[in-house]
Amino acid sequence: MRVAMIGTGYVGLVSGTCFADFGHVVTCIDKDVSKIDALNAGQIPIYEPGLRELVAKNVAEERLFFTTDPSDAIREADAVFIAVGTPTRRGDGHADLSYVYAAAEEIAGLLNGFTVIVTKSTVPVGTGDEVEAIIAKTNPDAEFAVVSNPEFLREGAAINDFKRPDRVVVGTDSDRAVEVMQELYRPLYLNETPIIVTRRRTSELIKYAANAFLAVKITFINEIADLCEKVGANVQEVSRGIGLDNRIGGKFLHAGPGYGGSCFPKDTLALSKIAADAQSSLKIVDSVIEVNAARKKKMADKVIDFLGGDVNGKTVALLGLAFKPNTDDMREAPSIDIVEKLQSAGAKIRAYDPAGMEEAEKLMSGVMFCDGPYHAIENADVVVIVTEWDQFRALDLDRVKSLVNAPKVVDLRNIYKPDYMAAKGFDYTSVGRSY
């Protein structure tokens, strides 16, 4: 099939590349000339394991193309995907849909024959209705169907998530559109992937509900971790004890400094606004937003308390800046709040992240960005593990101890065992573990 992908951000680039790898002919479209030029030169604008190689393969096999001109790609397409950004709108917390609506208007004037318009971007309930209205108004003679097909990609594991998904959600009332979507995803039949066909508004809500529920799980276990510290329990054992219950499951029950990234902060806030507009209270989601925002700053307090309540003039080494490993995404990363509060308390920050430092430099000032973990910890008064990159899991602790001013470690990801660190001569604290 022939696919046009509007937007070459994280979702558009990964989805377009994977569709091409399925055997479809995909043209990825973006107005950013420099980004398209870079992609045509083999440069990937995001850090995602395996993506560079997959793009190169499909470009070489002439199934994947990049352009700033949408005309031919949309006219020839069986399906046009809208995969543009929907950032939080300044001032009110709603999702900014201006890029989605602009794409819909542009698509409308280029349609040729029956075409499925697929909203891949995360959009509030009812957006598909508006997209449909825009296209019908702009091009009254157009033959089309608007489908909601939300993405469920985890940064750092996006290619596997696309090719081996838990489910594919398709929101439409059009049987003809369902046939097109089933053909697009036909390679997944080998994996017996469930394809859930539902109404468009239901599909739009599924995405928000899924992300909000995962954010609830993260926030819940973080609050349980705080309780564990007060009562002398171990949050990792609590997580395992409840996670083995199939009704709960063990995923997203890892205590830490709070969630960040491009999805959970934006989507929980948007869902709260959707509910408020519909006069339907979502008190749990509202609480999660509040608790998570406070938690990031609370992690800085944890470091300050560990150093006796005063970090003025002290050097803090941060290992990890991105909101999670295997990505360079700094959006809403806990490290931002941690750095800001530590600096306001007078601390000097040295930092290292394997992928996120270029993005971090745009968001943080007064930080010394280092060449590696051991460079970062030189002459530090405390080492703080913020992101659980694999290379931080097996540090040469004897070397660490020889480089720091004091053998103190605050492990916000619980990647080391307290008794092991004590045996190595470290003053060590973690999250939710009293033993």
N, C-alpha and C positions, 0 to 999 in steps of 0.2 A: 504494500500500500504506500501511498505518498502522504507524507506528514509535514506540516509546517508548524514550527515551534516558535511562538512569539516570546522572546525573552531568553537571554543566555546567562541568567543568574544560576544559582545553585540548582534549583528545581528544573529549570528549562534545559540546562546543559546536561545534567545527569539523565533526565528522562529522554531527551532527544538522542543522546548517545546510545542508551540502552535499547530504544526502539530501533535504531539503525542496526545494532548488533543482533536484534531479532530477525533482521532481514528486510525491514522496511526502508524506503528511501526518505531521508529526513533532511529538511532544510531548517537550520536554526537562524532566527532573524533578530537583529538588535539594532537600535538607532545609534548606539555608541560605536563610531567608526574605529576608534583605537582598539576596542575590545574585539571587534570582528577581525581587524587586521592581525591582532595578536593570535587569535584562534586559528586563522588561516596560516599563520607562521608556526603553528604547533605549540604555542604558549597557552597554558591553562590558567585562568584568572583566579581559581580557587584551589585550595589544598584538599584533595580527596583521593585516598589511596586507590590506585589502579585506573584512575580516570584518564590520565595522560596517555597511557598505553592503549586504552580502549578507543579514545578519540582518534589517535594516530592510525589504528587498525582500520576503522570504519571510513576514515577519510581516504586512506590508500585504496580501499575496496570500493570507493565511489558510491557509498550509501549515505554519507554524512557531509553536509555542506553548510557553510556559514556565509551570510550576506546581510547587507543593510537594506536591500531592496526586496520588499515582500511580494511584489507583483506576481511574478511567475509562480513562485512557490505556493501562494494562496490559491491562485486560479487553478492549479493542477492538483490541489490537495483533496484527499478523501476526508481528512480530519485536520483542523487547525486548533492547536493548543494555545491557550492563553496562560503563560507562565511568568507573568510580570510581578513585581513587588507589590505587596499590600502592607506597607509600614503603618505603624501607629500614627494616627493623625495628631498633629500638635494641638494641645489645648483641651481636647475632649476624650482622648483614648480610643476613639473609633478607628476602624481600619480605613486607610486612605485608598479609595477605589478609583482614583483618577486615572491611573495607568491602565487598569482593566477596561474602563469605559472608553478610553482613547483607543485601545487596541480593538475593541468591538467595532467602533466607528470606522476604523481603517480597514478592518477585515470586510465589513459590509460592502464597501465599494468595489471589492476585488473578487467577490464570489462568482463562481462559474459552475452551474449545475449543483446538485444536492451535495451539501457539505455539512459535516458535523463540527460544530464549534464546541470545544472542550475547555471548560474552566479547570485548570490545574492549580492555579493560585488558591491560597486559602482565603475564602471570601465569606462574609456574613450571609445568613439565611436571607434569601430573596434576591441575591445578586444576579443569579441566572435569569430571573424574570426581567430585570433591568437590561441585561445584556441582550436578551431576546427582543425587547422593545426597541433598543437602540438600533439593532440590525434591521428590524422590520421597518422602522421609520426611515433609516438612511437608504435602504434598498428594498422597496415594497415588493419587488418581483423576485427576490432571493428565495431559493429553496434551501432550507437549512433546519437543523435542530440544535438546540443548546443543551449540552450535557455537563453535569458536575462529575468530576473524576478526581477527588482529592488525593494528594500525595501523602505517603507515610514513610518518608525517607529519614533515616538517622544519619546525621553528619558523621563521617568516618566509616560508615558501613552502607552507604547509599546504593552502590551498584548491586550488592547482594540483596538489599531490601527491595530493589526494583525487580530483580530477576527471580527472586524467591520470596515473594510477599506472603504475609499471613492471609491477605484478602485483597481483592480489587473491588472498589465501590464505584458503581455507575448510577448516576441519578438522571433519569429521563422518563418521559411517557411515550417516547417514539420507538416503535418496534424497529424501524429502519435504522435508527441511531444505535440501538442495542446490537444489531447485526454488525455494524461497522466497528463498534468497540470490542465485540467478541473476536472479530478478525484481527484487530490490532494486538490483542492480548492472547491470541491463539497459542503462541509458544509456551505459555504458562500452563496449558492443559496437561502437559507432560508431568508437571508437578502437582496436578490436581488442585490447583489454587482456586478457592471459592471466589466466584464473581457474584457480588451482591448487587442486584438491580433493584432500585427503589425510586421513589419520587425525588425530584431535584432538590427540593428544600430539605428533605431528610438527609440526603447525601451531604449537603453543605453543613448541616449540623453535626453529622457523624465526626467530621474532622475536628471540630472544636471540642466536642465532648470527649473524644479520645485523648487529645492533648491535655485538656483540663483534668481528666481523671489521673493521668500519669503525673501531672504536677501535684495533685492531691497526695498521691502515694509518696512522692519525694518529700513533700513538706511534712506529712504525717511522721515518717520515720526520722526526720530531722528533729521534730519536737520530742519524739520518744528518746532520741539520743540525748537530748538535754535532760530528760527525766532520768535516764540511766546514770548520768554523771552525778545526779543528786542522791540517788538511792543505792549506788554501788552495783549497778548491773552492767551488762555488756551488750551494746546495741547490735553487734554483729550476730551474736547468738540469739538475740530476740528476733532479728530479721530472718534468720534461718528457721527459727522455731515457728514463726507465723507463715513464712514463705512456702514451707513444705505443705501447707494446706492448699489444695488445688483451687479452692475458691478465692484465694488471695494471690498466690504466685510469688516467686522470689524476685522478679525483675523490678527495678526502680525502688528497691528497698535498701539502698546503700546510703548511709548517712554521709553528709558532707557540708559544703559551704553554701548550698542553695543552688537552684537551677538557673540557667542562663541560656544564651543562644538566640537563634532567630525565630524560634517557634513558641516555646512555652510562655515567655513573658508577654509577647505580643498577642498570642491567641487567648490566654486567660483573660487579659484585659478586654479584648474585643468581645469575648463571650459574655463578660460581665455587662458590657454596654448593650449588647443585643438583648440580654435579659431585662435590663433596666428599661429599654425602649418598649419592650413587650409587656412591661409591668409584671414581670415574673421574677421573683427574688432568687438569687443564687448566692446565698450567704456563705456556703462552703467555699466556693470559688473566690469570693471577695476576701475571705479570711486568708486563703492561700496566697493571694497576691500580696497582702499586707505582711504576713509572716515571712514570706520569702525575701521581700525587700529589706526587712529588718535583719534577717539572718546574715546577709552578706556583710553588713556593718558589724554585726556581733562577732564575726570571725576575726576582725581586726582587734576587737576588745579582748578576744581570747589570747592573741599574741601579746598585747600590752600587759594583761594580767600575768601571763607566764613570765614576763620580764620584771615582775615586781611592781607593776603599775606605772612604769615610766620608761618610754622609749626615746625620749628626747636625746638626740645625738647618737643614738644606737644605729647600727647597720643591720637591716633585715634583708635576708636573701630569699627571694621568691622563686621556687621551682614550679614553672607552669603558669601560663597567663590565659591561654584560650579557655573557653568555658568547659571544654571536654577534650580528651585526647583525640588524635588523628584528624584534627581540623585546625584551621587558622582563624576560626570565627571568634571574634572578640565581642560580639553583640551581647550586651547585658551580662558579660562575664563577671563572676564574683570578684576576680582579681582587681577590677576597676574600683569597686567600693573599698576593698581592703587597702589598696595603695593609697587612695584618697584620704582615708581616715588615719592611716599610719603616718603619712606625710604631715597631716594637720597636727599630729601629736609630736612632730619633730624628728621622726625617723628618717634615715637615709635608706633608699631602696636600690638594691641590685637585683636584677631579674634575668631569667632565661626561659625561653620556650622553644621547642624544636621547630615550630611552624608559625607561631602567632606574633612574633616580635615586630614584623613590618606593620601589621595592623595595630598592635599595641602602641607603637610609637606615635600613631595618629591620635591616640586617646589619652596618653599619659605623658606628663611633663615632669622633669626633674628626676627621672629614673635612669639608672645606668643599666643599659641592656648589654648582656654579656655573651661571650662566645660559646659557652657550654656550662653545664651544671657546676663543675669544679671552679670555673672562673667566677661564677656568681657567688659562691659561698666563701670566697677569699675574705678573711678578716671580718666575717659576719658575726654578730652577737647572737643571732638566732637564724635557723633555716626553717622556712615555711613551705611545706609541700601543698600546692594549691590545685594542680591538675595531675592526674594519675597517668602520665605518659609512662610507657614501658621502661624507658631508660632510667627513670627515677626509682624503679622497683628494686634494683640491685646495685645501688651505689656502693662504691668502695668506702665503707664507713671509717676504716682506719685513715684513709686519705682525707676524708671529710674532716675528721677530728684534728688532723694535722694542719688544716687550712683555716679553721674558724677561730675566732677569739674565745668562744665558749661553746662546748658541745651541747647545744640546746636545739631541739627539733620540735616544731609544731606540725603535726601530720593531719591535715584537714581531709585526707582521703583514706586514712586507716590502711595504708599499704604496708606498714611494718607492724611487728608484734611488740607490745610493750616490754615483755620480759626479755626479748632478744635485744632490744635497744638498750635496756638497762645493763645487760651483760656486756654490751659493747662500750659501756661507759658514758651513755648519753642521758641527759636530763630530757625526758621525752613526754609529750602529751598528744592525745589524739581526740577524736570526736565520739562521745558516747561510750567510752570504754574506761572503766575504773580498774580493769585488770586485763 
